[in-house]
Amino acid sequence: MRLMRYDFSISHTPGSCMYIADFLSRPSNPPGYEDRDIHECGMVECYVASNMKRILPQNFRERELSQASLEDETCRELKNLISSEWLVNVSELSPALKRLYQVRDKITLYGDIIMYESRLFIPESLRNKYLELCHEGHQGITKCQRRARQIFWWPGCSSDIEEFVAKCDICTKFSRIKHQPIEDVGLPDGPWIELGSDSCEFKGRLFLVVCYYSAWIEIKPLLSLSSYNVIQEFKGIFSCYGVPELLRSDNAGCYTSESFKNFAQTWGFDQRFSSPR
């Protein structure tokens, strides 16, 4: 398909009319290899190199990982096994290599770096560092394991992540905080029985009142969120539509002040706060 853009004129030249190529006119091939084999190997190398650039993390330090692999005895023996295509007596392998032997079809060698599928195989000396990188931002166990599946691997990696996150002091501290479940308010029996009130900012400060039954909205401008201003606006609204049985709000000072509590008691409606202190 690449050649379809060209219009060729093909002519045949007999071999007897062609010049005899000298020894240096073309590269010599290793014994047992043809030009096609060398070309395919080059294409494979380019493909692997492009994939490695895509999957490796931005803060990846190749020299550090290569040096740690050279110093790690298991990694040195593993490289030899990969090069020899695992021609070894399994019973003579160490316990760590026996575990790796079970997944030998997924382990490859890229330069000095050992790969498990498309992930980095991490030597034991660097595993704690990669666990810390994986747990940046104090993500949970599931998100950390999801990160690891994209970048690195070693036998028992998932269980090591679980143990590392479980021992994190910050995660342990904040995991003890129990959040209140969301309360289902339900639908009142009629309009203007239960109201919700809040304040918001839009070209100044606004005061908002919503009916839970009809979704009727009353919006009033406020100069400040003082209890006095809020009470005056409520008096005007209640004078038009009536006094509700219940008013829901947050813990803003204008709703929790003594003056607003006296106002609610005098006008005969109850208060309920969305975020109890």
GITAPE-V173323 format. One record per run of one state. SS is the DSSP state (H for helix, E for strand, - for the rest). FROM is the first residue (numbers start at 1). LEN is the number of residues. If there is no record, write none. Layout:
ss: {SS/SS}
from: {FROM/FROM}
len: {LEN/LEN}
//
This chain:
ss: {-/H/-/H/-/H/-/H/-/H/-/H/-/H/-/H/E/-/E/-/E/-/H/-/H/E/-/H/-/H/-/E/-/E/-/E/-/H/-/E/-/H/-/H/-/E/-}
from: {1/15/18/23/26/35/56/62/72/73/84/90/93/95/102/104/107/111/113/117/119/122/124/135/141/152/154/157/167/169/176/194/202/205/212/217/223/227/242/246/250/253/257/258/268/270/274}
len: {14/3/5/3/9/21/6/10/1/11/6/3/2/7/2/3/4/2/4/2/3/2/11/6/11/2/3/10/2/7/18/8/3/7/5/6/4/15/4/4/3/4/1/10/2/4/4}
//
